[in-house]
């Protein structure tokens, strides 16, 4: 990323500031497959909405395998009216859970714990329908590896506040954050950044730059109309002499 050192200082300042603004919750790791489902409920939305959506979704299902084989319309219905992009979430969830089932011959990803964190990340990134936010969430929150979950709303907020380069791709943002946030600080940084992006709408209007316009004042010269000069008609009388 261009000017990485400048943006790294801004990121550091932001995280310090957020420590006094955001409450970092206690964290209990979820099962990796459960974390996939929860992360899809949180992706491109808020933690508060995810905390409402996830239990509502699972209440409609017998278990996660039932979610895997459910009709997309049933999943959309279970996600609820307030869930944004419900059709995309449903489609992605089914794709990911199908791949998990085929790879693990069941709905368990306990084998990820036996892999290196790099191998586990590669495995997750290669699942059909996965997003960088979801795979990073599993690595960080279930496996205790170093990853920073980033979705488009977080990237947009960081760009708006000029914490990162406005032309950076999502992959570049992920790489930048994971490079400049230490592994030991990853979990805290994740919760701080979630609080940061949820403080106000991510899609904020771009800053307007107002140009100063100097008004040109043109002073009109007062023109006084000259009265038209009328020439006096002089008539010369002829002298007539009377004849006697």
C-alpha positions in Angstrom: 0.0 0.0 0.0 1.3 3.5 -0.8 2.5 5.6 2.1 2.2 2.5 4.4 4.3 4.1 7.2 2.0 7.2 7.3 -1.1 5.0 7.5 0.5 2.8 10.1 0.9 5.8 12.4 -2.8 6.8 11.8 -3.9 3.2 12.5 -1.9 3.1 15.8 -3.5 6.5 16.9 -7.0 5.2 16.0 -6.6 2.0 18.1 -5.3 4.0 21.1 -8.3 6.4 20.8 -10.8 3.5 20.5 -9.5 1.9 23.7 -11.3 4.6 25.7 -14.4 4.5 23.5 -15.2 0.8 22.9 -15.8 -1.9 25.5 -14.0 -5.1 24.7 -16.2 -8.1 25.6 -15.1 -11.3 27.2 -14.6 -13.9 24.5 -15.5 -17.6 24.5 -14.4 -19.5 21.3 -17.2 -21.1 19.3 -17.0 -24.3 17.4 -15.5 -23.5 13.9 -18.6 -24.4 12.0 -20.8 -22.5 14.4 -18.4 -19.5 14.0 -18.9 -19.7 10.2 -22.6 -19.4 10.6 -22.4 -16.6 13.2 -19.8 -14.7 11.1 -22.2 -14.8 8.1 -24.8 -13.2 10.3 -22.3 -10.5 11.3 -20.8 -9.9 7.9 -21.6 -6.4 6.4 -23.9 -5.7 9.4 -23.6 -5.0 13.1 -22.8 -7.3 16.1 -26.2 -6.3 17.6 -28.0 -7.5 14.5 -25.9 -10.7 14.4 -26.7 -11.5 18.0 -30.4 -11.3 17.1 -30.2 -13.0 13.7 -28.1 -16.1 14.7 -30.3 -17.5 17.4 -33.4 -16.8 15.3 -31.9 -18.7 12.4 -30.8 -21.7 14.5 -34.2 -21.8 16.2 -35.7 -22.7 12.8 -33.2 -25.5 12.2 -32.7 -28.9 13.9 -28.9 -28.4 13.7 -26.3 -27.0 11.3 -26.6 -30.0 9.1 -30.3 -29.2 8.7 -29.2 -25.7 7.7 -27.0 -27.2 5.1 -29.8 -29.1 3.4 -32.5 -26.4 3.9 -34.2 -24.7 0.9 -32.7 -21.2 0.3 -36.2 -19.7 0.8 -36.5 -21.3 4.2 -33.1 -19.9 5.2 -34.1 -16.4 4.0 -37.3 -16.7 6.0 -35.4 -17.8 9.1 -32.9 -14.9 8.8 -35.9 -12.5 9.1 -37.1 -9.4 7.4 -34.6 -7.1 9.2 -31.6 -9.1 7.9 -30.0 -7.2 5.0 -28.7 -9.2 1.9 -30.6 -12.3 3.3 -30.6 -14.0 -0.2 -26.8 -13.6 -0.6 -26.2 -14.8 3.0 -28.4 -17.9 2.4 -26.7 -18.8 -0.9 -23.2 -18.4 0.6 -24.0 -20.3 3.7 -25.3 -23.3 1.7 -22.2 -23.3 -0.5 -19.8 -23.2 2.4 -21.6 -25.8 4.5 -21.8 -28.1 1.5 -18.0 -27.8 1.0 -17.4 -28.4 4.7 -19.5 -31.6 4.6 -17.7 -32.9 1.5 -14.2 -32.2 2.9 -14.8 -33.4 6.4 -17.5 -36.1 5.7 -19.6 -34.4 8.3 -20.3 -31.1 10.0 -17.2 -30.8 12.0 -14.0 -28.8 11.4 -12.0 -30.2 14.4 -9.2 -31.1 12.0 -8.4 -27.4 11.6 -7.0 -27.5 15.1 -4.4 -30.0 14.1 -3.3 -27.8 11.1 -0.9 -24.9 11.2 -2.8 -21.6 11.3 -1.6 -20.9 7.7 -3.0 -24.2 6.5 -6.2 -23.7 8.3 -6.6 -20.2 6.7 -5.9 -21.6 3.2 -8.5 -24.4 3.8 -11.1 -21.9 4.8 -10.3 -19.4 2.0 -10.8 -22.1 -0.5 -14.4 -23.0 0.6 -17.0 -22.0 -2.0 -19.0 -18.9 -1.0 -16.6 -17.9 1.8 -15.7 -14.3 2.4 -12.4 -12.9 3.8 -14.4 -11.7 6.8 -15.8 -15.1 7.6 -12.6 -17.1 7.2 -10.6 -14.6 9.3 -13.3 -14.7 12.0 -12.9 -18.5 12.3 -9.1 -18.3 12.4 -9.1 -15.5 15.0 -12.1 -16.3 17.2 -12.2 -20.2 17.0 -8.6 -21.2 16.4 -6.8 -18.4 18.2 -4.7 -17.6 15.1 -3.6 -14.2 13.8 -6.2 -12.7 11.5 -8.3 -9.5 11.3 -11.8 -9.9 10.0 -12.5 -7.1 7.4 -15.7 -6.6 5.4 -16.5 -3.8 3.0 -18.1 -1.6 5.6 -15.0 -1.5 7.7 -12.8 -0.9 4.7 -15.1 2.0 3.6 -15.0 3.6 7.1 -11.2 3.4 7.3 -10.9 5.0 3.8 -13.4 7.7 4.8 -11.4 8.6 7.9 -8.1 8.5 5.8 -6.7 5.7 8.0 -5.8 3.7 4.8 -5.3 4.6 1.2 -8.6 5.3 -0.6 -7.6 3.1 -3.6 -6.7 0.0 -1.5 -8.5 -3.2 -2.4 -10.1 -5.3 0.3 -7.2 -7.8 0.1 -4.7 -4.9 0.6 -6.6 -3.6 3.6 -6.6 -7.1 5.2 -2.9 -7.5 4.5 -2.1 -4.0 5.9 -4.0 -4.5 9.1 -2.6 -8.0 9.8 0.9 -6.7 9.1 0.6 -3.7 11.4 -1.4 -5.3 14.2 0.6 -7.7 16.4 -0.8 -11.3 16.8 -1.0 -10.7 20.6 -3.2 -7.6 20.0 -5.4 -9.2 17.2 -8.4 -10.1 19.3 -8.6 -6.8 21.1 -8.0 -4.9 17.8 -10.9 -6.9 16.2 -13.4 -5.8 18.9 -12.2 -2.2 18.8 -12.6 -2.1 15.0 -16.0 -3.7 15.2 -17.0 -1.0 17.7 -15.5 1.7 15.5 -17.4 0.7 12.3 -20.6 0.3 14.2 -20.5 3.7 15.9 -21.9 5.4 12.8 -23.0 4.4 9.2 -20.1 3.0 7.2 -21.3 4.6 4.0 -20.8 8.2 5.0 -20.9 11.0 2.5 -17.6 12.0 1.0 -15.9 15.1 2.3 -16.9 18.2 0.3 -14.1 20.6 -0.6 -15.4 24.0 -1.0 -13.6 26.3 -3.3 -13.4 29.9 -2.5 -14.8 31.9 -5.3 -13.8 35.5 -5.5 -16.5 37.6 -6.8 -15.4 39.9 -9.5 -17.1 43.3 -9.1 -17.2 45.3 -12.2 -18.0 48.9 -11.6 -20.0 50.4 -14.4 -19.1 53.8 -15.4 -22.0 56.2 -15.1 -22.8 57.5 -18.5 -24.7 60.6 -18.7 -26.8 61.0 -21.7 -26.2 64.1 -23.6 -29.3 66.0 -24.6 -29.6 66.2 -28.3 -28.8 69.7 -29.5 -31.5 71.3 -31.6 -30.4 73.7 -34.2 -32.3 76.9 -34.2 -34.0 77.6 -37.5 -33.2 81.1 -38.5 -35.6 82.5 -41.1 -34.5 85.6 -43.0 -37.3 87.9 -43.9 -37.2 89.4 -47.4 -37.6 93.1 -47.5 -40.5 93.9 -49.7 -40.8 97.5 -51.2 -44.2 98.7 -52.0 -44.6 100.3 -55.4 -46.1 103.7 -55.5 
